[in-house]
């Protein structure tokens, strides 16, 4: 199963790359598949590539669902 996750663009870097924040972890990704990405934008990241831009509200909703899923799975493993 593949999973693409929302990340906030923290910094634009050379060679059409960016530093994003994934739950507080910083990672360099490629922006080769998107145009017009700016610092502060949210993007969907998969396999080191930004696939799509999304608005802040949608990113927050998706991240909240991931957090809820993680909590429910943690409870089941106890």
HUZIPE-V698375 format. One record per run of one state. SS is the DSSP state (@ for helix, = for strand, . for the rest). FROM is the first residue (numbers start at 0). TO is the last residue. If there is no record, write none. Layout:
SS:FROM:TO
SS:FROM:TO
This chain:
.:0:3
=:4:12
.:13:15
=:16:21
.:22:23
=:24:29
.:30:40
=:41:45
.:46:47
=:48:53
.:54:54
@:55:75
.:76:77
